[in-house]
Amino acid sequence: MKHAKFILLFLAIAITGCGGDSEKDGANGSKASSKSNGEKIKIAYVTNGIAEFWNIAKAGAMKAAEELDCEVNVVMPIAEGGRVANQNAEFEKLLANKYDGIAISPIDPENQSSILNEVGKAAEFITHDSDAPGSNRKLFIGMSNYDAGFMVADLVKKACPDGGKVVLFVGSVDQLNGRQRRQGVIDGLLGRMKDPNRMDPIDKELVGDKYSVLATYVDNFDEALKSAQPEQALAKYDAIDCMVGLFEYNPPKIFAALKSADKLGKIEVIGFDENVETLQQIRDGNCLGTIVQNPYMYGYQSVKVLHKLINGDESDLNEEKYMDVPARIINKENVDEFEKDLKSKIAAGK
């Protein structure tokens, strides 16, 4: 009788053990979405500001959270009072709350290296959108901003095939993405050999055989400057052939300034990212095209990669420490299809 009880006990333990392994599998066959204490895995997705671009990324992050059954907190630091200081304060909060994984778009990676490395010591740490290659991050999810700058230059050349004078607008050149994106445009227009480490001065006109960059306006996410700078450029320069907005909010500010000056449709505009106003101006024929990233996939892949790393799965890592999410050109031919797909993804991620 004792022998029979022992066999039954052994079988019960074995069955429980087998069932336990299957319960550790999360959505879509992923590994555990809960820690040993039963709490859900906690992941933070940190942006470098507030913009519609980041709302799209948030939709992707929340979709992955739903699939993986983990907790995801999307943090968007405000600009008022100092963007870097505000983002660093958010990092401190995340460290205090012991997140398992953190994805960051750093604002000033060189000057944030110390706190970024603290994040990497406390949690699985990756970057997205804008990189911090000098930190201990395990992976960067994004695109080559320098190559995307060349794509912008190609659109400028198509809009102004005989050459012309160009003005650039960008949110930041402290962020690596803004710096390299701007430089790619300049090098592409001036016909230079590629060098992503090059950085031309901001306050100097750059002249090539066919194209010249009259100026680069950097707003550092100041709301007043975002609107004022395109107006200032139109007032300062008698002849501008093309205005280029390199951050998501830049093209709409350019369009507003051109409307006010009765020059909409008379000066070429090239955009970056998928602001609703930019897409509409492409339809209306006032913008030749825009180079878009894929912020939805930035958010989605960031959460998925971190979830894997937290569970000990490093299959997404590579020698380059880079996951490429390629940029695309949106023009009049594909703008409707692109926006329809974008809206469906955002709706599904809410």
Contacts in CASP RR format, 6 or more apart in sequence:
PFRMAT RR
TARGET T0000
AUTHOR 0000-0000-0000
METHOD contacts of the structure
MODEL  1
MKHAKFILLFLAIAITGCGGDSEKDGANGSKASSKSNGEKIKIAYVTNGI
AEFWNIAKAGAMKAAEELDCEVNVVMPIAEGGRVANQNAEFEKLLANKYD
GIAISPIDPENQSSILNEVGKAAEFITHDSDAPGSNRKLFIGMSNYDAGF
MVADLVKKACPDGGKVVLFVGSVDQLNGRQRRQGVIDGLLGRMKDPNRMD
PIDKELVGDKYSVLATYVDNFDEALKSAQPEQALAKYDAIDCMVGLFEYN
PPKIFAALKSADKLGKIEVIGFDENVETLQQIRDGNCLGTIVQNPYMYGY
QSVKVLHKLINGDESDLNEEKYMDVPARIINKENVDEFEKDLKSKIAAGK
24 31 0 8 1.000
24 32 0 8 1.000
25 31 0 8 1.000
25 32 0 8 1.000
26 32 0 8 1.000
26 33 0 8 1.000
26 68 0 8 1.000
26 69 0 8 1.000
27 33 0 8 1.000
27 66 0 8 1.000
27 67 0 8 1.000
27 68 0 8 1.000
27 69 0 8 1.000
28 67 0 8 1.000
28 68 0 8 1.000
30 68 0 8 1.000
30 307 0 8 1.000
30 308 0 8 1.000
30 311 0 8 1.000
31 307 0 8 1.000
31 308 0 8 1.000
31 311 0 8 1.000
31 312 0 8 1.000
31 313 0 8 1.000
32 41 0 8 1.000
32 311 0 8 1.000
33 40 0 8 1.000
33 41 0 8 1.000
33 68 0 8 1.000
33 69 0 8 1.000
33 70 0 8 1.000
33 307 0 8 1.000
34 40 0 8 1.000
34 41 0 8 1.000
35 41 0 8 1.000
35 100 0 8 1.000
40 69 0 8 1.000
40 70 0 8 1.000
40 71 0 8 1.000
41 68 0 8 1.000
41 70 0 8 1.000
41 71 0 8 1.000
41 100 0 8 1.000
41 101 0 8 1.000
41 307 0 8 1.000
41 310 0 8 1.000
42 70 0 8 1.000
42 71 0 8 1.000
42 73 0 8 1.000
42 97 0 8 1.000
42 98 0 8 1.000
42 99 0 8 1.000
42 100 0 8 1.000
42 101 0 8 1.000
43 65 0 8 1.000
43 70 0 8 1.000
43 71 0 8 1.000
43 72 0 8 1.000
43 73 0 8 1.000
43 99 0 8 1.000
43 100 0 8 1.000
43 101 0 8 1.000
43 102 0 8 1.000
43 103 0 8 1.000
43 303 0 8 1.000
43 306 0 8 1.000
43 307 0 8 1.000
43 310 0 8 1.000
44 72 0 8 1.000
44 73 0 8 1.000
44 74 0 8 1.000
44 75 0 8 1.000
44 94 0 8 1.000
44 99 0 8 1.000
44 101 0 8 1.000
44 102 0 8 1.000
44 103 0 8 1.000
45 57 0 8 1.000
45 58 0 8 1.000
45 61 0 8 1.000
45 72 0 8 1.000
45 73 0 8 1.000
45 74 0 8 1.000
45 75 0 8 1.000
45 103 0 8 1.000
45 128 0 8 1.000
45 299 0 8 1.000
45 302 0 8 1.000
45 303 0 8 1.000
46 75 0 8 1.000
46 77 0 8 1.000
46 87 0 8 1.000
46 90 0 8 1.000
46 91 0 8 1.000
46 94 0 8 1.000
46 102 0 8 1.000
46 103 0 8 1.000
46 104 0 8 1.000
46 105 0 8 1.000
47 54 0 8 1.000
47 57 0 8 1.000
47 74 0 8 1.000
47 75 0 8 1.000
47 76 0 8 1.000
47 77 0 8 1.000
47 105 0 8 1.000
47 129 0 8 1.000
48 77 0 8 1.000
48 83 0 8 1.000
48 87 0 8 1.000
48 105 0 8 1.000
48 106 0 8 1.000
48 107 0 8 1.000
48 129 0 8 1.000
48 130 0 8 1.000
48 175 0 8 1.000
49 76 0 8 1.000
49 77 0 8 1.000
49 78 0 8 1.000
49 79 0 8 1.000
49 83 0 8 1.000
49 87 0 8 1.000
49 221 0 8 1.000
50 76 0 8 1.000
50 77 0 8 1.000
50 78 0 8 1.000
50 79 0 8 1.000
51 247 0 8 1.000
51 248 0 8 1.000
51 249 0 8 1.000
52 248 0 8 1.000
52 249 0 8 1.000
52 275 0 8 1.000
52 276 0 8 1.000
53 248 0 8 1.000
53 273 0 8 1.000
53 274 0 8 1.000
53 275 0 8 1.000
53 293 0 8 1.000
53 295 0 8 1.000
54 74 0 8 1.000
54 76 0 8 1.000
54 295 0 8 1.000
55 346 0 8 1.000
56 274 0 8 1.000
56 295 0 8 1.000
56 296 0 8 1.000
56 342 0 8 1.000
56 345 0 8 1.000
56 346 0 8 1.000
57 74 0 8 1.000
57 128 0 8 1.000
57 129 0 8 1.000
57 295 0 8 1.000
57 296 0 8 1.000
57 298 0 8 1.000
57 299 0 8 1.000
58 74 0 8 1.000
58 299 0 8 1.000
59 296 0 8 1.000
59 345 0 8 1.000
59 346 0 8 1.000
59 348 0 8 1.000
59 349 0 8 1.000
59 350 0 8 1.000
60 296 0 8 1.000
60 297 0 8 1.000
60 298 0 8 1.000
60 299 0 8 1.000
60 300 0 8 1.000
60 303 0 8 1.000
60 345 0 8 1.000
60 349 0 8 1.000
61 72 0 8 1.000
61 74 0 8 1.000
61 299 0 8 1.000
61 300 0 8 1.000
61 302 0 8 1.000
61 303 0 8 1.000
62 72 0 8 1.000
62 74 0 8 1.000
62 349 0 8 1.000
62 350 0 8 1.000
63 300 0 8 1.000
63 345 0 8 1.000
63 348 0 8 1.000
63 349 0 8 1.000
64 72 0 8 1.000
64 299 0 8 1.000
64 300 0 8 1.000
64 301 0 8 1.000
64 302 0 8 1.000
64 303 0 8 1.000
64 304 0 8 1.000
64 307 0 8 1.000
65 71 0 8 1.000
65 72 0 8 1.000
65 303 0 8 1.000
66 349 0 8 1.000
68 303 0 8 1.000
68 304 0 8 1.000
68 307 0 8 1.000
70 303 0 8 1.000
70 307 0 8 1.000
72 303 0 8 1.000
73 94 0 8 1.000
73 99 0 8 1.000
75 90 0 8 1.000
75 94 0 8 1.000
77 83 0 8 1.000
77 86 0 8 1.000
77 87 0 8 1.000
77 89 0 8 1.000
77 90 0 8 1.000
77 107 0 8 1.000
78 86 0 8 1.000
79 86 0 8 1.000
79 221 0 8 1.000
79 222 0 8 1.000
79 223 0 8 1.000
80 86 0 8 1.000
83 107 0 8 1.000
83 220 0 8 1.000
83 221 0 8 1.000
84 107 0 8 1.000
84 108 0 8 1.000
84 111 0 8 1.000
84 112 0 8 1.000
87 106 0 8 1.000
87 107 0 8 1.000
87 112 0 8 1.000
88 112 0 8 1.000
88 115 0 8 1.000
91 104 0 8 1.000
91 115 0 8 1.000
91 116 0 8 1.000
91 118 0 8 1.000
91 119 0 8 1.000
92 115 0 8 1.000
94 102 0 8 1.000
94 119 0 8 1.000
94 123 0 8 1.000
95 118 0 8 1.000
95 119 0 8 1.000
95 122 0 8 1.000
95 123 0 8 1.000
98 122 0 8 1.000
98 123 0 8 1.000
99 122 0 8 1.000
99 123 0 8 1.000
100 123 0 8 1.000
100 124 0 8 1.000
100 306 0 8 1.000
100 310 0 8 1.000
101 123 0 8 1.000
101 124 0 8 1.000
101 125 0 8 1.000
101 306 0 8 1.000
101 309 0 8 1.000
101 310 0 8 1.000
102 119 0 8 1.000
102 120 0 8 1.000
102 123 0 8 1.000
102 124 0 8 1.000
102 125 0 8 1.000
102 126 0 8 1.000
102 306 0 8 1.000
103 125 0 8 1.000
103 126 0 8 1.000
103 127 0 8 1.000
103 128 0 8 1.000
103 141 0 8 1.000
103 299 0 8 1.000
103 302 0 8 1.000
103 303 0 8 1.000
103 305 0 8 1.000
103 306 0 8 1.000
104 116 0 8 1.000
104 119 0 8 1.000
104 125 0 8 1.000
104 126 0 8 1.000
104 127 0 8 1.000
104 128 0 8 1.000
104 132 0 8 1.000
104 137 0 8 1.000
105 127 0 8 1.000
105 128 0 8 1.000
105 129 0 8 1.000
105 130 0 8 1.000
105 175 0 8 1.000
105 177 0 8 1.000
106 112 0 8 1.000
106 116 0 8 1.000
106 127 0 8 1.000
106 130 0 8 1.000
106 131 0 8 1.000
106 132 0 8 1.000
106 135 0 8 1.000
106 175 0 8 1.000
106 176 0 8 1.000
107 130 0 8 1.000
107 172 0 8 1.000
107 174 0 8 1.000
107 175 0 8 1.000
108 174 0 8 1.000
108 175 0 8 1.000
109 116 0 8 1.000
109 130 0 8 1.000
109 131 0 8 1.000
109 132 0 8 1.000
109 133 0 8 1.000
109 134 0 8 1.000
109 135 0 8 1.000
109 175 0 8 1.000
109 176 0 8 1.000
111 174 0 8 1.000
112 132 0 8 1.000
113 132 0 8 1.000
113 134 0 8 1.000
113 135 0 8 1.000
116 125 0 8 1.000
116 132 0 8 1.000
116 135 0 8 1.000
116 136 0 8 1.000
116 137 0 8 1.000
117 135 0 8 1.000
117 136 0 8 1.000
119 125 0 8 1.000
120 135 0 8 1.000
120 136 0 8 1.000
120 137 0 8 1.000
121 136 0 8 1.000
124 138 0 8 1.000
124 306 0 8 1.000
124 309 0 8 1.000
124 310 0 8 1.000
125 135 0 8 1.000
125 136 0 8 1.000
125 137 0 8 1.000
125 138 0 8 1.000
126 137 0 8 1.000
126 138 0 8 1.000
126 139 0 8 1.000
126 140 0 8 1.000
126 141 0 8 1.000
126 302 0 8 1.000
126 305 0 8 1.000
126 306 0 8 1.000
126 309 0 8 1.000
127 135 0 8 1.000
127 137 0 8 1.000
127 139 0 8 1.000
127 140 0 8 1.000
127 141 0 8 1.000
128 140 0 8 1.000
128 141 0 8 1.000
128 142 0 8 1.000
128 298 0 8 1.000
128 299 0 8 1.000
128 301 0 8 1.000
128 302 0 8 1.000
129 141 0 8 1.000
129 142 0 8 1.000
129 177 0 8 1.000
129 293 0 8 1.000
129 295 0 8 1.000
129 298 0 8 1.000
130 145 0 8 1.000
130 175 0 8 1.000
130 176 0 8 1.000
130 177 0 8 1.000
130 178 0 8 1.000
131 137 0 8 1.000
131 140 0 8 1.000
131 142 0 8 1.000
131 176 0 8 1.000
131 177 0 8 1.000
132 176 0 8 1.000
133 140 0 8 1.000
133 176 0 8 1.000
133 321 0 8 1.000
137 321 0 8 1.000
138 309 0 8 1.000
138 314 0 8 1.000
138 317 0 8 1.000
138 321 0 8 1.000
139 305 0 8 1.000
139 316 0 8 1.000
139 317 0 8 1.000
139 321 0 8 1.000
139 322 0 8 1.000
139 323 0 8 1.000
140 321 0 8 1.000
140 322 0 8 1.000
140 323 0 8 1.000
141 298 0 8 1.000
141 299 0 8 1.000
141 301 0 8 1.000
141 302 0 8 1.000
141 305 0 8 1.000
141 323 0 8 1.000
141 325 0 8 1.000
142 293 0 8 1.000
142 298 0 8 1.000
142 322 0 8 1.000
142 323 0 8 1.000
142 324 0 8 1.000
142 325 0 8 1.000
143 293 0 8 1.000
143 294 0 8 1.000
143 324 0 8 1.000
143 325 0 8 1.000
143 326 0 8 1.000
143 327 0 8 1.000
144 180 0 8 1.000
144 196 0 8 1.000
144 324 0 8 1.000
144 327 0 8 1.000
145 176 0 8 1.000
145 177 0 8 1.000
145 178 0 8 1.000
145 180 0 8 1.000
145 181 0 8 1.000
145 184 0 8 1.000
146 180 0 8 1.000
146 181 0 8 1.000
146 183 0 8 1.000
146 184 0 8 1.000
146 194 0 8 1.000
146 196 0 8 1.000
147 184 0 8 1.000
147 327 0 8 1.000
148 181 0 8 1.000
148 184 0 8 1.000
148 272 0 8 1.000
148 291 0 8 1.000
148 293 0 8 1.000
148 327 0 8 1.000
149 180 0 8 1.000
149 181 0 8 1.000
149 182 0 8 1.000
149 183 0 8 1.000
149 184 0 8 1.000
149 185 0 8 1.000
149 188 0 8 1.000
149 246 0 8 1.000
149 291 0 8 1.000
150 184 0 8 1.000
150 185 0 8 1.000
150 187 0 8 1.000
150 188 0 8 1.000
150 194 0 8 1.000
151 291 0 8 1.000
151 327 0 8 1.000
151 329 0 8 1.000
152 181 0 8 1.000
152 184 0 8 1.000
152 185 0 8 1.000
152 244 0 8 1.000
152 246 0 8 1.000
152 270 0 8 1.000
152 271 0 8 1.000
152 272 0 8 1.000
152 291 0 8 1.000
153 184 0 8 1.000
153 185 0 8 1.000
153 186 0 8 1.000
153 187 0 8 1.000
153 188 0 8 1.000
153 189 0 8 1.000
154 188 0 8 1.000
155 270 0 8 1.000
155 271 0 8 1.000
155 288 0 8 1.000
155 289 0 8 1.000
155 291 0 8 1.000
155 329 0 8 1.000
156 166 0 8 1.000
156 185 0 8 1.000
156 189 0 8 1.000
156 211 0 8 1.000
156 242 0 8 1.000
156 244 0 8 1.000
156 268 0 8 1.000
156 270 0 8 1.000
157 163 0 8 1.000
157 189 0 8 1.000
157 211 0 8 1.000
158 288 0 8 1.000
159 242 0 8 1.000
159 268 0 8 1.000
159 270 0 8 1.000
159 288 0 8 1.000
160 166 0 8 1.000
160 211 0 8 1.000
160 241 0 8 1.000
160 242 0 8 1.000
160 268 0 8 1.000
162 210 0 8 1.000
163 210 0 8 1.000
163 211 0 8 1.000
163 241 0 8 1.000
164 210 0 8 1.000
164 211 0 8 1.000
164 212 0 8 1.000
164 241 0 8 1.000
164 242 0 8 1.000
165 211 0 8 1.000
165 212 0 8 1.000
165 214 0 8 1.000
165 237 0 8 1.000
165 239 0 8 1.000
165 240 0 8 1.000
165 241 0 8 1.000
165 242 0 8 1.000
166 185 0 8 1.000
166 189 0 8 1.000
166 211 0 8 1.000
166 212 0 8 1.000
166 213 0 8 1.000
166 214 0 8 1.000
166 240 0 8 1.000
166 241 0 8 1.000
166 242 0 8 1.000
166 243 0 8 1.000
166 244 0 8 1.000
167 213 0 8 1.000
167 214 0 8 1.000
167 215 0 8 1.000
167 216 0 8 1.000
167 217 0 8 1.000
167 233 0 8 1.000
167 237 0 8 1.000
167 240 0 8 1.000
167 242 0 8 1.000
167 243 0 8 1.000
167 244 0 8 1.000
168 182 0 8 1.000
168 185 0 8 1.000
168 186 0 8 1.000
168 213 0 8 1.000
168 215 0 8 1.000
168 216 0 8 1.000
168 217 0 8 1.000
168 244 0 8 1.000
168 245 0 8 1.000
168 246 0 8 1.000
169 216 0 8 1.000
169 217 0 8 1.000
169 219 0 8 1.000
169 229 0 8 1.000
169 230 0 8 1.000
169 233 0 8 1.000
169 243 0 8 1.000
169 244 0 8 1.000
169 245 0 8 1.000
169 246 0 8 1.000
169 247 0 8 1.000
169 250 0 8 1.000
169 253 0 8 1.000
169 254 0 8 1.000
170 178 0 8 1.000
170 181 0 8 1.000
170 182 0 8 1.000
170 216 0 8 1.000
170 217 0 8 1.000
170 218 0 8 1.000
170 219 0 8 1.000
170 245 0 8 1.000
170 246 0 8 1.000
170 247 0 8 1.000
170 250 0 8 1.000
171 178 0 8 1.000
171 218 0 8 1.000
171 219 0 8 1.000
171 220 0 8 1.000
171 221 0 8 1.000
171 246 0 8 1.000
171 247 0 8 1.000
171 250 0 8 1.000
172 178 0 8 1.000
172 179 0 8 1.000
172 218 0 8 1.000
172 220 0 8 1.000
172 221 0 8 1.000
172 247 0 8 1.000
173 179 0 8 1.000
173 182 0 8 1.000
173 199 0 8 1.000
173 202 0 8 1.000
173 216 0 8 1.000
173 218 0 8 1.000
174 220 0 8 1.000
178 246 0 8 1.000
178 247 0 8 1.000
179 199 0 8 1.000
180 196 0 8 1.000
181 246 0 8 1.000
181 272 0 8 1.000
182 216 0 8 1.000
182 246 0 8 1.000
183 196 0 8 1.000
183 198 0 8 1.000
183 199 0 8 1.000
183 200 0 8 1.000
184 196 0 8 1.000
185 213 0 8 1.000
185 244 0 8 1.000
185 246 0 8 1.000
186 192 0 8 1.000
186 200 0 8 1.000
186 206 0 8 1.000
186 213 0 8 1.000
187 193 0 8 1.000
187 194 0 8 1.000
187 195 0 8 1.000
187 198 0 8 1.000
189 208 0 8 1.000
189 211 0 8 1.000
189 213 0 8 1.000
190 206 0 8 1.000
190 208 0 8 1.000
190 211 0 8 1.000
190 213 0 8 1.000
191 208 0 8 1.000
192 198 0 8 1.000
200 206 0 8 1.000
202 216 0 8 1.000
202 218 0 8 1.000
203 215 0 8 1.000
205 212 0 8 1.000
205 213 0 8 1.000
205 214 0 8 1.000
205 215 0 8 1.000
206 212 0 8 1.000
206 213 0 8 1.000
214 233 0 8 1.000
214 237 0 8 1.000
214 240 0 8 1.000
215 233 0 8 1.000
215 236 0 8 1.000
215 237 0 8 1.000
217 225 0 8 1.000
217 229 0 8 1.000
217 230 0 8 1.000
217 232 0 8 1.000
217 233 0 8 1.000
219 225 0 8 1.000
219 226 0 8 1.000
219 229 0 8 1.000
226 249 0 8 1.000
226 250 0 8 1.000
226 253 0 8 1.000
227 253 0 8 1.000
227 256 0 8 1.000
227 257 0 8 1.000
229 253 0 8 1.000
230 243 0 8 1.000
230 253 0 8 1.000
230 254 0 8 1.000
230 256 0 8 1.000
230 257 0 8 1.000
230 258 0 8 1.000
231 257 0 8 1.000
231 260 0 8 1.000
231 261 0 8 1.000
233 240 0 8 1.000
233 243 0 8 1.000
233 257 0 8 1.000
234 240 0 8 1.000
234 257 0 8 1.000
234 258 0 8 1.000
234 261 0 8 1.000
234 263 0 8 1.000
240 267 0 8 1.000
241 267 0 8 1.000
241 268 0 8 1.000
242 267 0 8 1.000
242 268 0 8 1.000
242 269 0 8 1.000
242 270 0 8 1.000
243 254 0 8 1.000
243 258 0 8 1.000
243 267 0 8 1.000
243 268 0 8 1.000
243 269 0 8 1.000
243 270 0 8 1.000
244 269 0 8 1.000
244 270 0 8 1.000
244 271 0 8 1.000
244 272 0 8 1.000
245 251 0 8 1.000
245 254 0 8 1.000
245 269 0 8 1.000
245 270 0 8 1.000
245 271 0 8 1.000
245 272 0 8 1.000
246 271 0 8 1.000
246 272 0 8 1.000
247 272 0 8 1.000
247 273 0 8 1.000
248 272 0 8 1.000
248 273 0 8 1.000
248 274 0 8 1.000
248 275 0 8 1.000
249 275 0 8 1.000
250 271 0 8 1.000
250 272 0 8 1.000
251 269 0 8 1.000
251 271 0 8 1.000
251 272 0 8 1.000
251 275 0 8 1.000
251 277 0 8 1.000
251 278 0 8 1.000
251 281 0 8 1.000
251 287 0 8 1.000
251 290 0 8 1.000
252 275 0 8 1.000
252 277 0 8 1.000
252 278 0 8 1.000
254 269 0 8 1.000
255 264 0 8 1.000
255 269 0 8 1.000
255 277 0 8 1.000
255 278 0 8 1.000
255 281 0 8 1.000
255 286 0 8 1.000
255 287 0 8 1.000
258 264 0 8 1.000
258 265 0 8 1.000
258 266 0 8 1.000
258 267 0 8 1.000
258 269 0 8 1.000
258 286 0 8 1.000
264 286 0 8 1.000
265 285 0 8 1.000
265 286 0 8 1.000
268 288 0 8 1.000
269 281 0 8 1.000
269 286 0 8 1.000
269 287 0 8 1.000
269 288 0 8 1.000
270 287 0 8 1.000
270 288 0 8 1.000
270 289 0 8 1.000
270 290 0 8 1.000
271 278 0 8 1.000
271 287 0 8 1.000
271 289 0 8 1.000
271 290 0 8 1.000
271 291 0 8 1.000
272 290 0 8 1.000
272 291 0 8 1.000
272 292 0 8 1.000
273 290 0 8 1.000
273 291 0 8 1.000
273 292 0 8 1.000
273 293 0 8 1.000
273 295 0 8 1.000
274 290 0 8 1.000
274 292 0 8 1.000
274 330 0 8 1.000
274 338 0 8 1.000
274 339 0 8 1.000
274 342 0 8 1.000
276 339 0 8 1.000
278 287 0 8 1.000
278 290 0 8 1.000
279 290 0 8 1.000
279 330 0 8 1.000
279 335 0 8 1.000
279 338 0 8 1.000
279 339 0 8 1.000
281 287 0 8 1.000
282 288 0 8 1.000
282 289 0 8 1.000
282 290 0 8 1.000
282 330 0 8 1.000
282 331 0 8 1.000
282 332 0 8 1.000
282 335 0 8 1.000
283 332 0 8 1.000
283 335 0 8 1.000
283 336 0 8 1.000
285 332 0 8 1.000
288 331 0 8 1.000
289 329 0 8 1.000
289 330 0 8 1.000
289 331 0 8 1.000
289 332 0 8 1.000
290 329 0 8 1.000
290 330 0 8 1.000
291 327 0 8 1.000
291 328 0 8 1.000
291 329 0 8 1.000
291 330 0 8 1.000
292 327 0 8 1.000
292 328 0 8 1.000
292 329 0 8 1.000
292 330 0 8 1.000
292 338 0 8 1.000
293 325 0 8 1.000
293 327 0 8 1.000
294 325 0 8 1.000
294 326 0 8 1.000
294 327 0 8 1.000
294 328 0 8 1.000
296 342 0 8 1.000
296 345 0 8 1.000
296 346 0 8 1.000
297 325 0 8 1.000
298 325 0 8 1.000
301 323 0 8 1.000
301 325 0 8 1.000
305 316 0 8 1.000
305 323 0 8 1.000
308 314 0 8 1.000
308 315 0 8 1.000
308 316 0 8 1.000
309 316 0 8 1.000
316 323 0 8 1.000
330 338 0 8 1.000
END
